[in-house]
């Protein structure tokens, strides 16, 4: 099973980073479901702006951590040059 690391742009133009093994369902949950992260529930709608595939959950978590450690400018550059 492959995992994805993703970045969402929220309605207030903030960025949210997470991981999932079902990207489409997770983005839908962020926008509609009660299983959305507390952060995104108050900032809907959200738009998927970046994704990258990871081999397993462990590597996805490591990559998520490294992306969260980036400053805003670096995240925007990643989004601009990334896959989405």
N, CA and C atoms as a LAMMPS dump frame, in Angstrom:
ITEM: TIMESTEP
0
ITEM: NUMBER OF ATOMS
252
ITEM: BOX BOUNDS ff ff ff
-5.0000000000000000e+02 5.0000000000000000e+02
-5.0000000000000000e+02 5.0000000000000000e+02
-5.0000000000000000e+02 5.0000000000000000e+02
ITEM: ATOMS id mol type element x y z
1 1 1 N 0.844 -1.174 0
2 1 2 C 0 0 0
3 1 3 C 0.891 1.24 0
4 2 1 N 0.618 2.14 -0.905
5 2 2 C 1.428 3.356 -0.96
6 2 3 C 0.721 4.48 -0.209
7 3 1 N 1.513 5.367 0.284
8 3 2 C 1.039 6.533 1.021
9 3 3 C 1.391 7.797 0.258
10 4 1 N 0.684 8.863 0.578
11 4 2 C 0.927 10.157 -0.025
12 4 3 C 1.153 11.196 1.065
13 5 1 N 2.068 12.089 0.793
14 5 2 C 2.238 13.294 1.585
15 5 3 C 1.592 14.394 0.75
16 6 1 N 0.77 15.221 1.382
17 6 2 C 0.048 16.232 0.608
18 6 3 C 0.05 17.571 1.338
19 7 1 N -0.158 18.614 0.544
20 7 2 C -0.323 19.953 1.095
21 7 3 C -1.638 20.506 0.556
22 8 1 N -2.428 21.068 1.462
23 8 2 C -3.684 21.712 1.106
24 8 3 C -3.545 23.211 1.314
25 9 1 N -4.169 23.972 0.431
26 9 2 C -4.273 25.416 0.639
27 9 3 C -5.684 25.664 1.18
28 10 1 N -5.756 26.258 2.346
29 10 2 C -7.034 26.522 2.99
30 10 3 C -7.635 27.829 2.487
31 11 1 N -8.903 28.046 2.81
32 11 2 C -9.606 29.248 2.356
33 11 3 C -8.95 30.529 2.847
34 12 1 N -8.264 30.47 4
35 12 2 C -7.581 31.657 4.52
36 12 3 C -6.138 31.765 4.021
37 13 1 N -5.799 30.959 3.003
38 13 2 C -4.501 30.934 2.336
39 13 3 C -3.372 30.336 3.198
40 14 1 N -3.72 29.67 4.283
41 14 2 C -2.715 28.939 5.05
42 14 3 C -2.519 27.575 4.405
43 15 1 N -1.445 26.895 4.79
44 15 2 C -1.128 25.584 4.226
45 15 3 C -1.222 24.519 5.312
46 16 1 N -1.743 23.374 4.934
47 16 2 C -1.865 22.23 5.838
48 16 3 C -1.172 21.043 5.187
49 17 1 N -0.327 20.35 5.924
50 17 2 C 0.395 19.182 5.405
51 17 3 C -0.054 17.94 6.148
52 18 1 N -0.259 16.848 5.412
53 18 2 C -0.683 15.596 6.025
54 18 3 C -0.253 14.406 5.193
55 19 1 N -0.623 13.207 5.681
56 19 2 C -0.363 11.971 4.937
57 19 3 C -1.655 11.16 4.861
58 20 1 N -1.734 10.301 3.864
59 20 2 C -2.89 9.432 3.703
60 20 3 C -2.54 8.289 2.755
61 21 1 N -3.363 7.252 2.761
62 21 2 C -3.209 6.192 1.776
63 21 3 C -4.342 6.243 0.74
64 22 1 N -5.268 7.202 0.883
65 22 2 C -6.345 7.412 -0.087
66 22 3 C -6.545 8.919 -0.24
67 23 1 N -5.841 9.488 -1.166
68 23 2 C -5.773 10.942 -1.311
69 23 3 C -7.136 11.561 -1.623
70 24 1 N -7.856 11.012 -2.563
71 24 2 C -9.15 11.596 -2.945
72 24 3 C -10.119 11.595 -1.773
73 25 1 N -10.191 10.489 -1.065
74 25 2 C -11.096 10.393 0.082
75 25 3 C -10.687 11.346 1.194
76 26 1 N -9.39 11.521 1.39
77 26 2 C -8.918 12.396 2.464
78 26 3 C -9.211 13.863 2.163
79 27 1 N -9.018 14.281 0.918
80 27 2 C -9.329 15.665 0.55
81 27 3 C -10.835 15.905 0.701
82 28 1 N -11.64 14.956 0.287
83 28 2 C -13.095 15.069 0.466
84 28 3 C -13.44 15.18 1.946
85 29 1 N -12.794 14.365 2.774
86 29 2 C -13.046 14.418 4.217
87 29 3 C -12.665 15.785 4.793
88 30 1 N -11.57 16.351 4.331
89 30 2 C -11.172 17.679 4.803
90 30 3 C -12.229 18.72 4.448
91 31 1 N -12.856 18.572 3.294
92 31 2 C -13.836 19.548 2.842
93 31 3 C -15.244 19.297 3.353
94 32 1 N -15.59 18.044 3.637
95 32 2 C -16.982 17.73 3.941
96 32 3 C -17.196 16.972 5.24
97 33 1 N -16.266 16.117 5.586
98 33 2 C -16.525 15.17 6.652
99 33 3 C -16.207 15.643 8.045
100 34 1 N -16.736 14.904 9.008
101 34 2 C -16.437 15.158 10.408
102 34 3 C -15.064 14.614 10.779
103 35 1 N -14.457 13.844 9.889
104 35 2 C -13.128 13.292 10.149
105 35 3 C -12.019 14.227 9.669
106 36 1 N -12.402 15.429 9.282
107 36 2 C -11.398 16.411 8.865
108 36 3 C -10.547 16.814 10.06
109 37 1 N -9.326 17.198 9.783
110 37 2 C -8.467 17.711 10.844
111 37 3 C -9.113 18.959 11.442
112 38 1 N -8.932 19.132 12.72
113 38 2 C -9.508 20.295 13.409
114 38 3 C -9.075 21.594 12.73
115 39 1 N -7.828 21.636 12.293
116 39 2 C -7.292 22.831 11.639
117 39 3 C -8.072 23.17 10.372
118 40 1 N -8.364 22.176 9.53
119 40 2 C -9.013 22.464 8.25
120 40 3 C -10.519 22.643 8.381
121 41 1 N -11.123 22.096 9.411
122 41 2 C -12.574 22.235 9.589
123 41 3 C -13.005 23.698 9.624
124 42 1 N -12.188 24.532 10.225
125 42 2 C -12.521 25.956 10.342
126 42 3 C -12.02 26.776 9.162
127 43 1 N -11.375 26.131 8.195
128 43 2 C -10.751 26.859 7.081
129 43 3 C -11.165 26.301 5.723
130 44 1 N -12.38 25.848 5.622
131 44 2 C -12.877 25.28 4.371
132 44 3 C -13.305 26.384 3.425
133 45 1 N -13.288 26.125 2.132
134 45 2 C -12.834 24.897 1.48
135 45 3 C -11.312 24.846 1.372
136 46 1 N -10.822 23.624 1.218
137 46 2 C -9.394 23.418 1.014
138 46 3 C -9.178 22.872 -0.394
139 47 1 N -7.996 23.149 -0.934
140 47 2 C -7.653 22.705 -2.286
141 47 3 C -6.314 21.982 -2.225
142 48 1 N -6.239 20.825 -2.857
143 48 2 C -4.987 20.083 -2.943
144 48 3 C -4.037 20.83 -3.868
145 49 1 N -2.859 21.196 -3.344
146 49 2 C -1.901 21.951 -4.152
147 49 3 C -0.587 21.208 -4.352
148 50 1 N -0.377 20.123 -3.602
149 50 2 C 0.873 19.366 -3.732
150 50 3 C 0.645 17.95 -3.219
151 51 1 N 1.305 17.002 -3.897
152 51 2 C 1.288 15.621 -3.432
153 51 3 C 2.567 14.94 -3.869
154 52 1 N 2.995 14.004 -3.068
155 52 2 C 4.095 13.137 -3.486
156 52 3 C 3.868 11.769 -2.869
157 53 1 N 4.25 10.756 -3.606
158 53 2 C 4.042 9.385 -3.161
159 53 3 C 5.215 8.931 -2.303
160 54 1 N 4.9 8.138 -1.283
161 54 2 C 5.917 7.564 -0.407
162 54 3 C 5.768 6.046 -0.423
163 55 1 N 6.853 5.355 -0.202
164 55 2 C 6.85 3.89 -0.276
165 55 3 C 6.022 3.244 0.837
166 56 1 N 6.048 3.846 2.022
167 56 2 C 5.328 3.276 3.159
168 56 3 C 4.975 4.374 4.153
169 57 1 N 4.237 4.008 5.185
170 57 2 C 3.772 4.985 6.166
171 57 3 C 4.941 5.672 6.873
172 58 1 N 5.947 4.908 7.204
173 58 2 C 7.099 5.443 7.914
174 58 3 C 7.807 6.528 7.104
175 59 1 N 8.049 6.27 5.84
176 59 2 C 8.722 7.277 5.008
177 59 3 C 7.807 8.474 4.756
178 60 1 N 6.499 8.246 4.679
179 60 2 C 5.561 9.355 4.524
180 60 3 C 5.582 10.26 5.76
181 61 1 N 5.625 9.651 6.94
182 61 2 C 5.683 10.434 8.172
183 61 3 C 6.973 11.245 8.267
184 62 1 N 8.081 10.648 7.863
185 62 2 C 9.36 11.37 7.875
186 62 3 C 9.318 12.563 6.914
187 63 1 N 8.767 12.339 5.728
188 63 2 C 8.692 13.412 4.733
189 63 3 C 7.729 14.517 5.199
190 64 1 N 6.607 14.12 5.785
191 64 2 C 5.665 15.1 6.323
192 64 3 C 6.366 15.984 7.36
193 65 1 N 7.118 15.37 8.236
194 65 2 C 7.846 16.114 9.265
195 65 3 C 8.83 17.104 8.637
196 66 1 N 9.534 16.667 7.6
197 66 2 C 10.508 17.566 6.961
198 66 3 C 9.813 18.716 6.235
199 67 1 N 8.659 18.47 5.638
200 67 2 C 7.919 19.542 4.966
201 67 3 C 7.382 20.53 6.001
202 68 1 N 6.866 20.021 7.111
203 68 2 C 6.342 20.906 8.151
204 68 3 C 7.433 21.797 8.742
205 69 1 N 8.672 21.364 8.681
206 69 2 C 9.785 22.146 9.216
207 69 3 C 10.212 23.276 8.271
208 70 1 N 9.738 23.257 7.022
209 70 2 C 10.091 24.295 6.052
210 70 3 C 9.384 25.604 6.386
211 71 1 N 9.988 26.711 5.983
212 71 2 C 9.312 27.992 6.12
213 71 3 C 8.301 28.148 4.976
214 72 1 N 7.461 29.147 5.088
215 72 2 C 6.383 29.356 4.111
216 72 3 C 6.922 29.506 2.689
217 73 1 N 7.989 30.263 2.521
218 73 2 C 8.562 30.497 1.193
219 73 3 C 9.029 29.177 0.575
220 74 1 N 9.656 28.329 1.349
221 74 2 C 10.135 27.039 0.839
222 74 3 C 8.975 26.126 0.475
223 75 1 N 7.913 26.165 1.258
224 75 2 C 6.725 25.362 0.938
225 75 3 C 6.096 25.84 -0.369
226 76 1 N 6.024 27.156 -0.556
227 76 2 C 5.453 27.704 -1.793
228 76 3 C 6.294 27.296 -3.003
229 77 1 N 7.598 27.278 -2.852
230 77 2 C 8.485 26.846 -3.934
231 77 3 C 8.266 25.365 -4.228
232 78 1 N 8.136 24.554 -3.191
233 78 2 C 7.858 23.129 -3.364
234 78 3 C 6.555 22.929 -4.126
235 79 1 N 5.538 23.691 -3.759
236 79 2 C 4.233 23.603 -4.427
237 79 3 C 4.367 24.005 -5.899
238 80 1 N 5.082 25.074 -6.147
239 80 2 C 5.241 25.593 -7.51
240 80 3 C 5.95 24.602 -8.421
241 81 1 N 6.952 23.903 -7.889
242 81 2 C 7.748 22.989 -8.705
243 81 3 C 7.297 21.546 -8.611
244 82 1 N 6.289 21.278 -7.758
245 82 2 C 5.863 19.903 -7.486
246 82 3 C 4.785 19.384 -8.399
247 83 1 N 4.268 18.241 -7.998
248 83 2 C 3.267 17.493 -8.765
249 83 3 C 1.88 17.735 -8.182
250 84 1 N 1.019 18.329 -9.005
251 84 2 C -0.381 18.44 -8.615
252 84 3 C -1.204 19.062 -9.7
